[in-house]
């Protein structure tokens, strides 16, 4: 006994504290039940109010809908405003989220709830009823019997450790202090609760079922008001105990919103099998969240789908109607497919807009006044992208996996659209394509932080059909080459001053057939309409010409894998054009006289021009002459393109060198130009070797061999990157290739002098042909200034001068060119006129022609100077490029007939 008293004295504070905490838990659960009940009742009331007051002008919302659905649309689809839908979504999310949390806490609070109920019942039957029996109902035997039955029915004397059972029986009628109860998680049964309620009813009513004033009305004559209040409070607590005992069923009942789906009455009145998905209230709420783009609602987008679970449970368990469940299941399948599709579109649009906003030029955003319209609203997609289980109709759906699969499909569709769009435009749109690809790549990087999706390079190679290890071309490279061959080279002209190609104003004889430009939603461009207009305004700046920016985009998009294939295609085009021009030039050679002497100075400009026209005698070969000019123009355009590409590749190589030089141990020399390698291994090799040695020396590390393998891979990478430092010049290689292609025709286009001295009357060499072509189109351009130049541009000079130079005829051309001789005659005639103090109109009518010849001479000098710097005839330097794209070391060879055999040919095995 003393031990029990000691235990009571030491444990009372802790037990009382636990009793208070568990009592608070019970009160909180009851408050949660009441809160859920009030919220669900509000939704019931609103639903009933909407059904009783249909919208009167529902037809005006969508006039194309049939009238058979108008009745149900009036009470549901068109009867909820945007604010009401938002409030309903929020209230449904409150109910479902709190109900879910309470369901998860079922096992955690069960013992505490049972202990709290046990303490309430035992305190009432052992303390409160004991007091009533001793004071109020001592002489009322009938009521005392009922109260004693209540104690006998529900009293747990095992929990009362304050006195022994014998003492409790001997002192049951005597006054004693309040009993102490140990907590026991033993709740009364439902039968005990109902019996207690019945006995309290018997005590209060006295068997009178029609007692005025209600069950607990004021009856001071029989029961004191205080005792009556105690009985009333306990009676109502007993009603809550029943809901507490069936905790899970109570939460499920309070959160059941399945009534929002049922519409059988309107199906009967409308005489239809089913309404469209747009008329379903749960889908209306989901669709509102997706369409509203409200950041605060996106985390609640899945809660309205739980209405389908409630309605399916009600159809199977309560109504026991399988056809209703089948209708719900069919609607859920269709609804969830649409939901995943629209959700992925919203996610993709958000991240695409985010990426497009990040890539907008900062100076542009700083300069404009309304830059906030390009800002992207922060959306809470992170929580949705982490959900792996969504329960629908008893199935667990991995939402994260579905979104990832859909995202892979969307990225591939976007890439396909970008390639289709580029294929329907000209080559100038390559800058826009690169910008769109950059935005899509950044979008992929942002999404990859929250989703496990395929690699962007893998998807890009799939769309370009470039997955094979031996495939060096791609869909994009093939389209670029096709565009160059069919549209760019024939229809674009070069402006050497601006270093740009522009489309000729002359309509081509055979228009290029292209598919129509495909259209897509804004998310496949830059995300939103505002961002689309901003980025497209930048793209339009590069849409009217082709220059350095476009070539840089081509180099970055094709990369080191497909770019050599394009270079080889361009070089083969030069070789083919030279082969096509050979019979045409032979035809022009036949029309030339056997010898053409120097122009006489005494004939003047007009006389010399007349003499040139009589000597050339190409009037009957105007079409042939024009074809030769176009062929030379295309050769010059290709060479200029390669010169632009060479500049771009040098820039990229420098960037790559600056990134790899510190890891390779390369330092600048004393003069700042010569680079020296450090003695021994490079820093990256030393780093991995030291790490591998430190790991291997530790006997407790099981992964020592993997670090040793990494050190060997670092050595291989060091050799690979060092071999790529000595990259060659693409322009030098192209000039050497062109020179080798011309070697086949040296005997026809460049006759060796028989005497060993320069033959000033030779008329069959190529420089004579090009000189005649040049004077011809210069004369035509002087007569109609906007005609020939817009048809040929400056590419003719690049092509013609390159062929003249590579054939070794530069000096012959500069000495005997017709236009150069005319300029000398014009200068001499000008000096004669000035000395005689005569009028300056000595060459009246030839001013435009003389000015055009001067411009042509300046351009020719520029081309010759570039050729001398890049391709000296006595010692040409080139870089052989394999078909795989790997460059060889710089090679030197003389300009001989056998030079063509030293270059890699198409189809050759390296």
FENSULKA-V786960 format. One record per residue. N is the residue number from 1. OMEGA is omega as a letter, one per 20 degrees, with the letter a starting at -180 (999 if undefined). Layout:
BEGIN
[[N | OMEGA] [N | OMEGA]]
END
This chain:
BEGIN
[[1 | r] [2 | r] [3 | r] [4 | r] [5 | r] [6 | r] [7 | r] [8 | a] [9 | a] [10 | a] [11 | a] [12 | a] [13 | a] [14 | a] [15 | r] [16 | r] [17 | r] [18 | r] [19 | r] [20 | r] [21 | a] [22 | r] [23 | r] [24 | r] [25 | r] [26 | r] [27 | r] [28 | r] [29 | r] [30 | r] [31 | r] [32 | r] [33 | r] [34 | a] [35 | r] [36 | r] [37 | r] [38 | a] [39 | r] [40 | r] [41 | r] [42 | r] [43 | r] [44 | a] [45 | r] [46 | r] [47 | r] [48 | r] [49 | r] [50 | r] [51 | r] [52 | a] [53 | a] [54 | r] [55 | a] [56 | a] [57 | a] [58 | a] [59 | a] [60 | a] [61 | a] [62 | a] [63 | a] [64 | a] [65 | r] [66 | a] [67 | a] [68 | r] [69 | a] [70 | a] [71 | a] [72 | r] [73 | a] [74 | a] [75 | a] [76 | a] [77 | a] [78 | a] [79 | r] [80 | r] [81 | a] [82 | r] [83 | r] [84 | r] [85 | r] [86 | r] [87 | a] [88 | r] [89 | r] [90 | a] [91 | r] [92 | r] [93 | r] [94 | a] [95 | a] [96 | a] [97 | r] [98 | r] [99 | r] [100 | r] [101 | r] [102 | r] [103 | r] [104 | a] [105 | a] [106 | a] [107 | a] [108 | a] [109 | a] [110 | a] [111 | r] [112 | r] [113 | r] [114 | r] [115 | r] [116 | r] [117 | r] [118 | r] [119 | r] [120 | a] [121 | a] [122 | r] [123 | a] [124 | a] [125 | a] [126 | a] [127 | a] [128 | r] [129 | r] [130 | r] [131 | r] [132 | a] [133 | a] [134 | a] [135 | a] [136 | a] [137 | a] [138 | a] [139 | r] [140 | a] [141 | a] [142 | r] [143 | r] [144 | r] [145 | a] [146 | r] [147 | r] [148 | r] [149 | r] [150 | r] [151 | a] [152 | a] [153 | a] [154 | a] [155 | r] [156 | a] [157 | r] [158 | r] [159 | a] [160 | a] [161 | a] [162 | r] [163 | a] [164 | a] [165 | r] [166 | r] [167 | r] [168 | a] [169 | a] [170 | a] [171 | a] [172 | a] [173 | a] [174 | r] [175 | r] [176 | a] [177 | a] [178 | a] [179 | r] [180 | a] [181 | r] [182 | r] [183 | r] [184 | r] [185 | a] [186 | a] [187 | r] [188 | r] [189 | r] [190 | r] [191 | r] [192 | a] [193 | r] [194 | r] [195 | r] [196 | r] [197 | r] [198 | a] [199 | r] [200 | r] [201 | r] [202 | a] [203 | a] [204 | a] [205 | a] [206 | a] [207 | r] [208 | a] [209 | a] [210 | a] [211 | r] [212 | r] [213 | r] [214 | a] [215 | a] [216 | r] [217 | a] [218 | a] [219 | a] [220 | a] [221 | a] [222 | a] [223 | r] [224 | a] [225 | a] [226 | r] [227 | r] [228 | r] [229 | r] [230 | r] [231 | r] [232 | a] [233 | a] [234 | r] [235 | a] [236 | r] [237 | r] [238 | r] [239 | r] [240 | a] [241 | a] [242 | r] [243 | r] [244 | a] [245 | r] [246 | a] [247 | a] [248 | r] [249 | r] [250 | r] [251 | r] [252 | r] [253 | a] [254 | a] [255 | a] [256 | r] [257 | a] [258 | a] [259 | r] [260 | a] [261 | a] [262 | r] [263 | a] [264 | r] [265 | a] [266 | r] [267 | r] [268 | a] [269 | r] [270 | r] [271 | r] [272 | r] [273 | a] [274 | r] [275 | r] [276 | a] [277 | a] [278 | a] [279 | a] [280 | a] [281 | r] [282 | r] [283 | r] [284 | a] [285 | r] [286 | a] [287 | r] [288 | r] [289 | a] [290 | a] [291 | a] [292 | a] [293 | r] [294 | a] [295 | a] [296 | a] [297 | a] [298 | r] [299 | a] [300 | a] [301 | a] [302 | a] [303 | r] [304 | r] [305 | r] [306 | r] [307 | r] [308 | r] [309 | r] [310 | a] [311 | r] [312 | r] [313 | r] [314 | a] [315 | a] [316 | a] [317 | a] [318 | a] [319 | a] [320 | a] [321 | a] [322 | a] [323 | r] [324 | r] [325 | r] [326 | r] [327 | r] [328 | a] [329 | r] [330 | r] [331 | r] [332 | r] [333 | a] [334 | a] [335 | a] [336 | r] [337 | r] [338 | a] [339 | r] [340 | a] [341 | a] [342 | r] [343 | r] [344 | r] [345 | r] [346 | r] [347 | a] [348 | r] [349 | a] [350 | a] [351 | r] [352 | r] [353 | r] [354 | r] [355 | r] [356 | r] [357 | r] [358 | a] [359 | r] [360 | a] [361 | a] [362 | r] [363 | r] [364 | r] [365 | a] [366 | a] [367 | a] [368 | a] [369 | a] [370 | a] [371 | a] [372 | r] [373 | r] [374 | r] [375 | a] [376 | r] [377 | r] [378 | a] [379 | a] [380 | r] [381 | a] [382 | a] [383 | r] [384 | a] [385 | r] [386 | a] [387 | r] [388 | a] [389 | r] [390 | a] [391 | r] [392 | r] [393 | r] [394 | r] [395 | r] [396 | a] [397 | r] [398 | a] [399 | a] [400 | r] [401 | r] [402 | r] [403 | r] [404 | r] [405 | r] [406 | r] [407 | r] [408 | r] [409 | a] [410 | r] [411 | r] [412 | r] [413 | r] [414 | r] [415 | r] [416 | r] [417 | a] [418 | r] [419 | r] [420 | r] [421 | r] [422 | a] [423 | r] [424 | r] [425 | r] [426 | a] [427 | a] [428 | a] [429 | a] [430 | r] [431 | r] [432 | r] [433 | r] [434 | r] [435 | r] [436 | r] [437 | r] [438 | r] [439 | r] [440 | r] [441 | r] [442 | r] [443 | r] [444 | r] [445 | r] [446 | a] [447 | a] [448 | r] [449 | a] [450 | a] [451 | r] [452 | a] [453 | a] [454 | r] [455 | a] [456 | r] [457 | r] [458 | r] [459 | r] [460 | r] [461 | r] [462 | a] [463 | r] [464 | r] [465 | a] [466 | a] [467 | a] [468 | a] [469 | a] [470 | r] [471 | a] [472 | r] [473 | r] [474 | r] [475 | a] [476 | r] [477 | r] [478 | r] [479 | r] [480 | r] [481 | r] [482 | r] [483 | r] [484 | a] [485 | a] [486 | a] [487 | a] [488 | a] [489 | r] [490 | a] [491 | a] [492 | r] [493 | a] [494 | r] [495 | a] [496 | a] [497 | a] [498 | a] [499 | a] [500 | r] [501 | r] [502 | a] [503 | r] [504 | r] [505 | r] [506 | r] [507 | a] [508 | a] [509 | r] [510 | a] [511 | a] [512 | r] [513 | a] [514 | r] [515 | r] [516 | a] [517 | a] [518 | r] [519 | a] [520 | r] [521 | a] [522 | a] [523 | r] [524 | r] [525 | a] [526 | r] [527 | a] [528 | a] [529 | a] [530 | r] [531 | r] [532 | a] [533 | a] [534 | a] [535 | a] [536 | r] [537 | r] [538 | a] [539 | r] [540 | r] [541 | a] [542 | a] [543 | a] [544 | a] [545 | r] [546 | a] [547 | a] [548 | a] [549 | a] [550 | r] [551 | r] [552 | r] [553 | r] [554 | a] [555 | a] [556 | a] [557 | a] [558 | r] [559 | a] [560 | a] [561 | a] [562 | a] [563 | r] [564 | r] [565 | r] [566 | r] [567 | r] [568 | r] [569 | r] [570 | r] [571 | r] [572 | r] [573 | r] [574 | a] [575 | r] [576 | r] [577 | r] [578 | r] [579 | r] [580 | a] [581 | a] [582 | r] [583 | r] [584 | r] [585 | r] [586 | r] [587 | r] [588 | r] [589 | r] [590 | a] [591 | a] [592 | r] [593 | a] [594 | r] [595 | r] [596 | a] [597 | r] [598 | a] [599 | r] [600 | r] [601 | a] [602 | r] [603 | a] [604 | a] [605 | a] [606 | a] [607 | r] [608 | r] [609 | r] [610 | r] [611 | r] [612 | a] [613 | r] [614 | a] [615 | a] [616 | r] [617 | a] [618 | a] [619 | a] [620 | a] [621 | a] [622 | r] [623 | r] [624 | r] [625 | r] [626 | r] [627 | r] [628 | r] [629 | r] [630 | r] [631 | r] [632 | r] [633 | r] [634 | r] [635 | r] [636 | r] [637 | r] [638 | r] [639 | r] [640 | r] [641 | a] [642 | r] [643 | r] [644 | r] [645 | r] [646 | r] [647 | a] [648 | a] [649 | r] [650 | r] [651 | r] [652 | r] [653 | r] [654 | r] [655 | r] [656 | r] [657 | r] [658 | r] [659 | a] [660 | a] [661 | r] [662 | a] [663 | r] [664 | r] [665 | a] [666 | a] [667 | r] [668 | r] [669 | a] [670 | a] [671 | r] [672 | a] [673 | a] [674 | a] [675 | a] [676 | r] [677 | r] [678 | r] [679 | r] [680 | a] [681 | r] [682 | a] [683 | a] [684 | r] [685 | r] [686 | a] [687 | a] [688 | r] [689 | r] [690 | r] [691 | r] [692 | r] [693 | r] [694 | a] [695 | a] [696 | a] [697 | r] [698 | a] [699 | a] [700 | a] [701 | a] [702 | a] [703 | a] [704 | a] [705 | r] [706 | r] [707 | r] [708 | r] [709 | r] [710 | r] [711 | r] [712 | r] [713 | r] [714 | r] [715 | r] [716 | r] [717 | r] [718 | r] [719 | a] [720 | a] [721 | r] [722 | r] [723 | r] [724 | r] [725 | a] [726 | a] [727 | a] [728 | a] [729 | a] [730 | a] [731 | r] [732 | r] [733 | r] [734 | r] [735 | r] [736 | r] [737 | r] [738 | r] [739 | r] [740 | r] [741 | r] [742 | a] [743 | r] [744 | a] [745 | r] [746 | a] [747 | a] [748 | a] [749 | a] [750 | a] [751 | r] [752 | r] [753 | a] [754 | a] [755 | a] [756 | r] [757 | a] [758 | r] [759 | a] [760 | a] [761 | a] [762 | a] [763 | a] [764 | a] [765 | a] [766 | a] [767 | r] [768 | r] [769 | a] [770 | r] [771 | r] [772 | r] [773 | a] [774 | a] [775 | r] [776 | a] [777 | r] [778 | r] [779 | r] [780 | r] [781 | r] [782 | r] [783 | r] [784 | a] [785 | a] [786 | a] [787 | a] [788 | a] [789 | r] [790 | r] [791 | a] [792 | a] [793 | a] [794 | a] [795 | r] [796 | r] [797 | r] [798 | a] [799 | a] [800 | a] [801 | r] [802 | r] [803 | r] [804 | a] [805 | a] [806 | r] [807 | a] [808 | a] [809 | a] [810 | a] [811 | r] [812 | a] [813 | a] [814 | r] [815 | a] [816 | r] [817 | a] [818 | a] [819 | r] [820 | r] [821 | r] [822 | r] [823 | r] [824 | r] [825 | a] [826 | r] [827 | r] [828 | r] [829 | r] [830 | r] [831 | r] [832 | a] [833 | a] [834 | r] [835 | a] [836 | a] [837 | r] [838 | a] [839 | a] [840 | a] [841 | a] [842 | r] [843 | a] [844 | a] [845 | a] [846 | a] [847 | a] [848 | r] [849 | r] [850 | r] [851 | r] [852 | r] [853 | r] [854 | r] [855 | r] [856 | r] [857 | r] [858 | r] [859 | r] [860 | r] [861 | r] [862 | a] [863 | a] [864 | r] [865 | r] [866 | a] [867 | r] [868 | a] [869 | a] [870 | a] [871 | r] [872 | a] [873 | a] [874 | a] [875 | a] [876 | a] [877 | r] [878 | r] [879 | r] [880 | a] [881 | r] [882 | r] [883 | r] [884 | r] [885 | a] [886 | r] [887 | r] [888 | r] [889 | a] [890 | a] [891 | r] [892 | r] [893 | r] [894 | a] [895 | r] [896 | r] [897 | a] [898 | a] [899 | a] [900 | a] [901 | a] [902 | a] [903 | r] [904 | a] [905 | a] [906 | a] [907 | a] [908 | r] [909 | a] [910 | 999]]
END
